[in-house]
Amino acid sequence: MIRIGQSSDIHRLVEERDLILGGVKIEHTKGLEGHSDADALLHAIAEAILGALALGDLGKHFPDTDPRYKGANSLDLLRAVKMLMNKEGYTIGNIDSLIMIEKPKMAPHIDEMRKNIANALNCEISQVSVKATRGEKLGFVGREEGVLAQAVVLLEK
């Protein structure tokens, strides 16, 4: 049995916040706004897993109205989603993900992101794809107003 899930996550870039993507703190003048650490990549992956399992979205499991998740590390949220996945009897087949961000360059950080994701989900790094693209000065990504991350996951039983 296989199941497929997909998701997108958007966060605004703001001053005085860390830029954390794929569990990696990246040097930049702006960071992502959100209740947790606002790691849009991990949020998209976690929500794609929840979607594949028909278990709702991140807001259902980790509401931004709950003070327990204020400043939460999104790797911990991803690990919690992994426990739900395991409870349903599924494992990761593969993950294909994309970060849309104008600056800074993601290439120097992608291997560490893949490693963090694989470790959190207890899968091989070869099962995790992380890609990045720029907005080419178009739209909110190109104007450096925010980041969009997308993920597709294949789960196997």
HUZIWO-V768264 format. One line per field, one symbol per residue. ss: DSSP state (H for helix, E for strand, - for the rest). burial: I if it has 24 or more other ideal C-beta (glycine too) atoms within 12 Angstrom, else O. Layout:
BEGIN
ss = ???
burial = ???
END
This chain:
BEGIN
ss = -EEEEEEEEEEEEE----EEE--EEE----EE-------HHHHHHHHHHHHH-----HHHH-----HHH----HHHHHHHHHHHHHH---EEEEEEEEEE------HHHHHHHHHHHHHHH---HHHEEEEEE-----HHHH---EEEEEEEEEEE-
burial = OOIIIIIIIIIOIOOOIIIIIIIIOIOIOIIIIIIIIIIIIIIIIIIIIIIIIOIOIIOOIIOOOOOOIOOIOIIOIIIIIIOIIOOOOIIIIIIIIIIIIIIOOIOOIIOIIIOIIIOIIOIOOOIIIIIIOIOOOOOOIOOIIIIIIIIIIIIOO
END
